[in-house]
Amino acid sequence: MTKLDLSDVRGDHRILCDFVAPGSRVLDIGCGTGELLELLIDTRGVDGRGFDTSQKGVNEAVARGLSVVQGDADNDLAAYPDDAFDYAILSHTLQATMDPKQVLEQLLRIGKKVVVSFPNFGHWRNRMQLLFKGRMPVTDYLPYEWYDTPNIHFCTIRDFVALSEEVHAKVIKAEALDARGQRIGFNAPWWVWNLIGDQAVFLLERK
Amino acid sequence: MEENMTETASAQPEKTPITSPSTQASVAAEQMDMPASKLMRFGPENPLRLDEGTELAPWQIAYETYGELNADKTNAILVCHALTGDQYVASENPVTGKPGWWSMMVGPGQPVDTDKYFVICANVLGGCLGTTGPACTNPETDEVYGLDLPVVTIGDMVRSQAKLVEALGIETLFAVVGGSMGGMQVLQWASAYPEKVFAAVPIATGPRHSSQNIAFHEVGRQAVMADPDWCHGQYAKEGKRPLKGLSVARMAAHITYMSDESLHNKFGRNLQDRSAITFGFDADFQIESYLRHQGMTFVDRFDANSYLYVTRAMDYFDLAAAHGGKLANAFLHSDTRFCVMSFTTDWLFPTSESKDIVRALNAAGANVSFVEIESSRGHDAFLLDEPELFKTMRGFLTGAAKARGIPAPSNGD
C-alpha cells in the first residue's frame, strides 16, 4: 500500500476508497479500464476483481495486471457465490442497468457490504431544465441526449433510498457530492441533498 | 501442432528446408528415444499412474528449459504445448530446423520473459520427441510400443509433468500457460494441483472437447488407420509408414485451425501455377496445394500412432464430468490467478467455451481475468503475431509477479 496524492482523483472515487476497509475483497461492477480498482489496490491494499461490458476496456485493464472479465451486471452477477466479496461496488453503473432492483439484490447477496454511486437526477438543475425547457436535461454531468444515452434507469437520491428500503438494505453511510465532485460537508435531510447533490455515494448492507 | 501459417500469400514452401524431408524423417526417428533436449528418466521405482488404471514404468519425459531458476524457486513457468507441438518452445527444433514454435512469446524480453522467469517445456506423454509415446522403444520387449502403450489422457500428461517439476525441485510453479491442448493441460494443472499453480493462462481452449471436435479427430484417425501401410499400428515392425493417411489427417485438422476469413484472404479461389482449371483432380487451387504441402511436411516430423494417442487424449478431456458434472467444482477454493483468452474467429474453441470456464471460475470464487481478442485468423491466432495476446500475457504475468513478490519484466510496450 502506498500513500498516493488523491487530490486529482474523482470525488466519488475518493469517497469510495474511504468506504472500503483495507485488505478486503472487492468486486467492482462496471469497472471500465480499471481506474478505481487500481486506486483501491494501491491505496487500500484490497484483493480486487472487476468486470465490464466493454471487451476493449477489459483487455486494457488485464494488460494493467488487474483481474477483470467481460460481463454485464444484469446477466453475470448470478454466477458469483453468496458473500463472495466484502464489498460489491457499483460505481456510476446502476442507471445503465436493465433491472436496477434485481442488480441491487444480487449485489447484496454477493457482497457483505455494497457501495453504490450514481448521478442524482433530482438535482435542481435537472428539475429546472425539465420545468422550463420541457426537455430531458443535458448537463456537464449527464452529457447525453435522451435517445443515445447509456443511462436507461435514472433515479434521484430519494428514489434510491426508497429502493434500498424495498430490497431490505440498511444505509450505513451516504455522501452527496456537489457539482465540482466535492463532498457536501454538512448533514442535511434527504430532500436537501436530493436538491443540491450532483451525485451520491451509498454504503449499504443487508438488514 | 497448429503450426504457424506463413505470413506470405504463397502456398509454396516458403524456403528450402534445412534438411531434406527424408533426412528429417530419420532425424525424427532418432529423437523418439534419445532427444536432443534434456531428458528425465523414471525407473521402475517411480511408475506413472495412468487414468486407465495401469502404471507405466520405466518411462521418460523430454524437456527444455530457458532462463534461470531463482534461489527461492518461485519463478518457474511451465509452458504446455498443443496437439503436435514439442518441447522446443523457444529454441530451434532439431527435426525441422525451424525456430521454436512460440519464440515470439517466450524468450529474453518477450512477454514470457526468460530474463526474469525460468521456463520449462516438456514433450507430452504419448508424443514422439523423446517423452514415452507409441513410437518409443518398450524397454520390456525392446520393440517399439506401437498400440501396446496404454491410451493416455490429459490428466496423465499433467501427472507426468508434475513428476518432472517435482524432480527439478520446484514446489510451486509461478505460472502454467498454454493454448489449445496446452490450455487443457493448464486447466487440468489448476484443477489437480491448485496449491502448485500460482497463476494459470489457458488460451484458445475449452473445459471439454466438443462433439464436433471429436468428430474432426475421428476423421483424422480413420484416415491414418485406413492407410494400408498403417498395418494395424505395427508399421514400425513391417518397416513401413502410413504417410498418406497421416498427411490427410493433418490436412483435415489444418482447416479447423484457420477461419473462413483467413483462408479466403490468403487463398481465395486463386489457382496454383496455372491460368485455368484443368478439369481434373490435380491441385488446381492454391488452397489444395497449400494443404498438400502442410500434410507432407507434417509426416516428416510426426509419428502416426502418436497422432492417434494425442488426439484421443484431447477427446477424453471433460473437466466438468470429472467433477460431478459441475465445472465450478474443478476450481473450488482455488487461490490460483487465472487469465483466460479466446479469439473472435476461433471456431474450434469458440469464445463461448472460454466463457464457460470464466463463469465456473467466478462461481468458485476464483481470481479470474478474461480477454477475447479480435483476430481474423481463427484458432491458429494464439501462435501468431497478435499484439493484444502479447500485451495481455505480459500485463497479466507482471501483475501476478508483483503479487508473488518476484521481479517482473518492465512493461516493454
Interface residues (C-beta under 8 A of the other chain):
Chain A: D47 R49 Q55 V58 N59 V62 A63 R64 G65 L66 S67 V68 V69 Q70 D76 A79 Y80 P81 A84
Chain B: R337 C339 V340 V358 R359 N362 A363 A364 G365 N367 V368 S369 F370 V371 E372 I373 E388 K391 T392 R394 G395 F396 T398 G399 A400 K402
